[in-house]
C-alpha cells in the first residue's frame, strides 16, 4: 500500500510540473500520463476507465430546477 501512495504522489507531482495549463508541453504530458497509467505486469489487460452517471428521476430534476430558480429582486 505504501508503494501505491508513493506512486500516486509521483503522478501528482508530474501533473503539477508538466500540465499544459501551467506551461508544460502537451506531448510530454500525454506520454507521461500514459506511462503512469500503464499496468505494472505486461500480461495484465488494460481496462478502460468508464464513468457511469445515473440520470435522476424526472421529479428530482424538476425539484432541483425549481430550487435553483430565484425570483428577481424588486429593487433595481
N, C-alpha and C positions, 0 to 999 in steps of 0.2 A: 504494500500500500504506500509505503514511503517513497518508493521509486515512482509510483504513479503521480504523487504530489509534486515531486521534482520535475517530472516530465511536463505536467501542466504549468508549472512555474516557468520553465524554459520556453514553452509555447507562448505564454502571455508576454514574456519579455521580448520574444521575437516579434510578436504582433505590435507591441508598443514602439519598438525601434524601426520597424520596416513597413508600417501601414502606409498606403498611398496618401491618405488624408494628412499624414504627418511628414510628407515629403519623401517617402520611400519609393523605390522602383516597383511598379506593378508586377512585372515578370518575376522578380526576385521574391516578392510577397506570395504570389500564387505558387511558385515552386516550393517555397519554404513550408507553406501550409500543407501542400500535398505530401511533403516528406514527413511532417509531423502526424498527418492523418493516416499514413500507411500502417497497416497492422504489422506487428513485430515478426511473427513467423511468416515466411513467404507462402506456405501452404494454406494459410487461413484465408478463406474467401472474404473479399471486401464487401461489406454490407452498405447498401445505400441508406443514407440518412433521410428519414421521412418524418415530417411533422404533420400530425393529424389535428385539424381544427374542427371541432364539432360545431355544427350550426345550432344556435339556440332556438328553442321553440318560438313561434310567432308571437305569442303573448308576452314572453320575456323581452323579445326585441322591441315590441311596441312600448312596453313599460319603460325600457331604457331610453327610448327616443323621447317619450313624454317627460321623463325625469330630467333630461338634459335641456329641454325646451324652457326658455325663460321669457317671461313677458317683458316687453320693452319698458324702460323707466318712464315715468310721467314727466319728469323734469328733463329738459334738454339743455 
